[in-house]
Amino acid sequence: ATGITAIGYSIGGLTLPLIFHFLIASFGWRDAVRIFAAIVILVVIPLIAFLIIDRPSDVGLYPDGDKEPPSAAESKAAAAAAAEVLPTKLVLTDINFWVITLVIGLVVSGAAGILATMAPLAISKGFTAREGALAITCFSAGSFSNKILYSIYGDRLKPQVGLAAGLFLFTLSSICFVNASTYPILLAAGFLQG
């Protein structure tokens, strides 16, 4: 469910760089931002207001596809199970927590840095701004694909295998970025980075 939910971020990344490139080329960056803000205010906010549901029970949806709300005993048992969490101190003193946090933090920071500099990198290698925008779109396409795969295989793989695969692809894509001498390599690096 988390992977599927996060797909929206990737869809935005697939479409927005190309839309912004078109808007900036057509109207300049100030008007492009104004147009985008108007779209958010006039389209996105009303969609959120009308489509987001606070409580699934408001539209007749209940846990596990049941037709009726859970009984009081079932609700109490579910609340008790949810309350059984590890104390914060225990988590914060566990070395595994810190190793995982450090590794994921470094990878996410590196990916954010590469994403932020992807278009300037493309331009510095002799590609156009539009080609740089397409590399960002490839990043988002890779991110979209990754989230689909994660939603399918995330619970079936050992966490170490998933993390190792992600680190391998991150390293491979970083090497491709540094050595991207042709446009297909730049696009492949963008896809792998996502």
C-alpha positions as CSV (number, residue, x, y, z in Angstrom):
1,A,0.0,0.0,0.0
2,T,2.8,2.4,0.8
3,G,4.5,1.8,-2.6
4,I,1.2,2.4,-4.4
5,T,0.5,5.5,-2.4
6,A,3.9,7.0,-3.2
7,I,3.3,6.6,-7.0
8,G,1.7,10.0,-7.0
9,Y,5.0,11.6,-6.4
10,S,6.5,9.7,-9.3
11,I,3.7,10.7,-11.6
12,G,4.3,14.3,-10.8
13,G,7.9,13.8,-11.6
14,L,7.1,12.2,-14.9
15,T,4.9,15.0,-16.1
16,L,5.9,18.3,-14.3
17,P,9.5,18.7,-15.7
18,L,8.1,18.6,-19.3
19,I,5.1,20.8,-18.5
20,F,7.3,23.3,-16.7
21,H,9.8,23.3,-19.6
22,F,7.0,24.0,-22.0
23,L,5.5,26.8,-19.8
24,I,8.9,28.4,-19.2
25,A,9.7,28.3,-22.9
26,S,6.3,29.7,-23.8
27,F,5.7,32.3,-21.0
28,G,8.9,32.8,-19.0
29,W,9.6,31.4,-15.6
30,R,7.6,33.9,-13.6
31,D,4.4,33.4,-15.6
32,A,5.0,29.7,-15.6
33,V,5.0,29.6,-11.8
34,R,1.8,31.8,-11.8
35,I,0.1,29.5,-14.2
36,F,1.1,26.5,-12.1
37,A,-0.1,28.2,-8.9
38,A,-3.5,28.9,-10.6
39,I,-3.8,25.3,-11.6
40,V,-3.2,24.2,-8.0
41,I,-5.7,26.7,-6.6
42,L,-8.4,26.2,-9.2
43,V,-8.1,22.4,-9.8
44,V,-6.0,20.6,-7.2
45,I,-7.4,22.1,-4.0
46,P,-11.0,21.6,-5.1
47,L,-10.2,18.0,-6.1
48,I,-8.7,17.4,-2.6
49,A,-11.7,19.0,-0.9
50,F,-14.2,16.8,-2.8
51,L,-12.3,13.5,-3.2
52,I,-10.4,13.0,0.1
53,I,-12.4,10.9,2.6
54,D,-11.7,11.5,6.3
55,R,-13.3,8.3,7.5
56,P,-13.9,5.3,5.1
57,S,-17.0,4.5,7.2
58,D,-18.5,7.8,5.9
59,V,-18.8,6.1,2.5
60,G,-19.7,2.6,3.8
61,L,-16.2,1.1,3.8
62,Y,-15.0,-1.0,6.8
63,P,-11.8,-3.0,7.6
64,D,-11.1,-6.1,5.6
65,G,-14.0,-5.4,3.2
66,D,-16.6,-6.1,5.9
67,K,-20.2,-4.8,5.2
68,E,-20.6,-3.7,8.8
69,P,-18.5,-1.8,11.3
70,P,-16.4,-4.0,13.6
71,S,-18.0,-4.9,17.0
72,A,-16.8,-3.1,20.1
73,A,-14.8,-6.1,21.2
74,E,-13.0,-6.3,17.8
75,S,-12.3,-2.6,18.0
76,K,-10.9,-2.9,21.5
77,A,-8.7,-5.9,20.5
78,A,-7.3,-4.0,17.5
79,A,-6.6,-1.0,19.6
80,A,-4.7,-3.1,22.2
81,A,-2.7,-4.8,19.4
82,A,-1.8,-1.4,18.0
83,A,-0.7,-0.2,21.4
84,E,2.0,-2.9,21.6
85,V,4.9,-0.9,20.2
86,L,8.6,-0.8,21.2
87,P,9.5,2.0,23.6
88,T,11.4,4.9,22.0
89,K,14.4,4.4,24.2
90,L,14.8,0.8,23.1
91,V,14.6,1.8,19.4
92,L,17.1,4.6,19.9
93,T,19.7,2.4,21.6
94,D,19.6,-0.3,18.9
95,I,22.6,-0.1,16.6
96,N,20.6,-1.7,13.8
97,F,18.2,1.3,13.8
98,W,21.1,3.7,13.5
99,V,22.9,1.8,10.7
100,I,19.7,1.5,8.7
101,T,18.9,5.2,9.3
102,L,22.4,6.3,8.2
103,V,22.5,4.2,5.1
104,I,19.0,5.2,3.9
105,G,19.6,8.8,4.8
106,L,22.8,8.9,2.8
107,V,21.2,7.3,-0.2
108,V,18.1,9.6,-0.1
109,S,20.4,12.6,0.3
110,G,22.5,11.5,-2.6
111,A,19.5,10.9,-4.8
112,A,18.1,14.3,-3.9
113,G,21.4,15.9,-4.8
114,I,21.6,14.2,-8.1
115,L,18.0,15.0,-8.9
116,A,18.5,18.7,-8.0
117,T,21.6,18.9,-10.3
118,M,20.4,16.6,-13.1
119,A,19.4,19.3,-15.6
120,P,22.6,21.4,-14.9
121,L,24.7,18.3,-15.3
122,A,23.0,17.5,-18.6
123,I,23.6,21.1,-19.8
124,S,27.3,21.0,-18.7
125,K,27.7,17.8,-20.7
126,G,26.4,19.6,-23.8
127,F,22.8,18.5,-23.7
128,T,19.9,21.0,-24.0
129,A,17.6,22.1,-21.1
130,R,14.8,20.0,-22.7
131,E,17.0,16.9,-22.7
132,G,17.9,17.6,-19.0
133,A,14.1,17.8,-18.2
134,L,13.6,14.5,-20.0
135,A,16.4,13.0,-17.8
136,I,14.4,14.1,-14.7
137,T,11.3,12.5,-16.3
138,C,13.3,9.3,-16.7
139,F,14.2,9.5,-13.0
140,S,10.5,9.7,-12.2
141,A,9.7,6.8,-14.5
142,G,12.3,4.7,-12.7
143,S,10.9,5.9,-9.4
144,F,7.4,4.9,-10.6
145,S,8.6,1.5,-11.6
146,N,10.5,1.0,-8.4
147,K,7.3,1.8,-6.4
148,I,5.3,-0.7,-8.4
149,L,8.0,-3.4,-7.8
150,Y,8.2,-2.5,-4.1
151,S,4.4,-2.8,-3.7
152,I,4.6,-6.3,-5.3
153,Y,7.8,-7.7,-3.8
154,G,8.4,-5.5,-0.7
155,D,6.9,-8.0,1.8
156,R,8.3,-11.1,0.0
157,L,12.0,-10.1,0.1
158,K,14.3,-10.0,3.0
159,P,15.0,-6.4,3.9
160,Q,18.7,-6.9,3.4
161,V,18.1,-8.1,-0.2
162,G,15.9,-5.1,-1.0
163,L,18.4,-2.6,0.6
164,A,21.4,-4.3,-1.2
165,A,19.5,-4.1,-4.6
166,G,18.7,-0.4,-4.0
167,L,22.3,0.4,-3.1
168,F,23.6,-1.4,-6.1
169,L,21.3,0.5,-8.5
170,F,22.2,3.8,-6.8
171,T,25.9,3.1,-7.2
172,L,25.5,2.0,-10.8
173,S,23.4,5.0,-11.7
174,S,25.9,7.4,-10.0
175,I,28.7,5.9,-12.0
176,C,26.6,6.3,-15.2
177,F,26.0,10.0,-14.3
178,V,29.6,10.7,-13.8
179,N,30.6,9.0,-17.1
180,A,27.5,10.0,-19.2
181,S,29.0,10.9,-22.5
182,T,25.9,10.0,-24.6
183,Y,22.3,10.9,-24.1
184,P,21.0,7.3,-23.7
185,I,23.5,6.8,-20.9
186,L,22.2,9.9,-19.2
187,L,18.6,8.7,-19.5
188,A,19.5,5.2,-18.3
189,A,21.2,6.8,-15.3
190,G,18.2,8.9,-14.6
191,F,15.9,5.8,-14.8
192,L,18.2,3.7,-12.5
193,Q,18.6,6.5,-10.0
194,G,14.8,6.7,-9.6
